[in-house]
Amino acid sequence: MKVVRNYFINLGYQLLILLAPLLTIPYVSRVLGPENVGINAYTNSVMTYFLIFATFGLNMYGMNKIKYLKDEKARSKLFWEIELLQILMVVIALATYMILTSFAARFRPYFWLQAISLVAVAFDISWYFMGTHDYQKTIMRNTTIRILGIVFIFFLVKTENDLATYILVTALAGLIGNLSLWPALRKNLTKVDWGQLTFVPHLKPAFLLLLPTVASQIYMMINRTLLGKLDAISASGYFDYGSRLVIVLIAIVTAVSQVMMPLSTKRAKNGDLVGLRHDLVVGMDTTTGIGVGLAFGIAAISPQMPAWLLGLGYEPVSQLLMIMAPAVLLIGWSNVLGQQYLLVTGKTAAYTWALWAGVFFNISFDFILIPWFGLNGAAYGLLISEVLIVIWQLALVHRHVTVTHLFPQIWKYLVAGLVMFGVVEYLNVHQFMNAHHLLLQIGLGVIIYLLLVVILNTPLINRLRNILRSAMRTPENKI
């Protein structure tokens, strides 16, 4: 039950981060229009590369490092070492970014407004509170600031000339959110001897954590950048909005590996290879059960949903969603294979190489396919890259786990997904899309899929039954 609870807690926080921008999409897409949305997506994607360098893996490194320190002086010393190193990396990244973007005359004002998000990284200390398990401060403040940011967007962004205002409000929300955590430090830190602070020991381990993070983040951003260069600036906006909808579904699926990872790590440390393989099978099957339903679901409502959600002028997003739908399942599989097995068994280099291979594949396919197929070419490139990453990772684990055991009775999920797709697609074709019909289709799709996975007696349903039986047992029965 603890694993299930942690799954929903983690899922809720990830969805908060992802859904906050989505709440403004129907409004912003109509007010700014495809061209301005594309400019924002393109300039933001370029800024993100510098933001990745600025973070330098220090957030993840600091969170993992500080949770093992109980002494306040040691924690305070580590905090200031990491924070000052973070500021240094931001200064380097920001200076380079401002110099390079100064040559982009057309988009220079938007590039420089995006730079506020780079400055915000210098003041991001959420890693400290996450590492000390003080989640409430981070979650409450982030929730408040994000809601205020949404409110200001509705009040201040009124016409297509307000793109600069939109970027400014979005970037400032991140900066203010990070600054809001600093007052809470007074109760957590003690005075330190500044002369004893050292930075060099943190560089290598933080950089090693950065490598897989860079690969995964570049992987998601490169399509926006290349579409802006190789196709049209509006295509970058189409891909941005389409991928945001898909990423929300991916977060639901990948939360499985994030929750299972601590248990798998413990098994790996204890040398429990049988338990580790069992967890991998459970993680893959759970991801399959959730991912198949979500992939078929988004594909079924893709023909009309973008026009209803985004407004006129965003019709290309429909086909984009249809093409990208399988990525929900593929990325879920690659997360389980990579994080739940390769990382916990010490195969970090293999995991990192797989991610960087995905970046290489994606960029290569983009240069080939975007000139031919435009926006859809980027989607095809992403999908092919994901297939190759999964095959690569399966080749890495096949010596330890029988690959066919990772997909037990997958046909049952596929049958349930196809039936759901057929029913929802039929309604989608014969109904005019509005809020009521969209909710009806989503609700009916969920019911059909759940009923079928129950009727077909899938492994996922059997595990849920066992969990419920265990939870409902009385102490006497357990004895």
Summary of the structure (lengths in Angstrom):
residues: 479
radius of gyration: 23.1
end to end distance: 18.3
largest distance: 74.5
contacts: 1636
relative contact order: 0.10
helix: 84%
strand: 0%
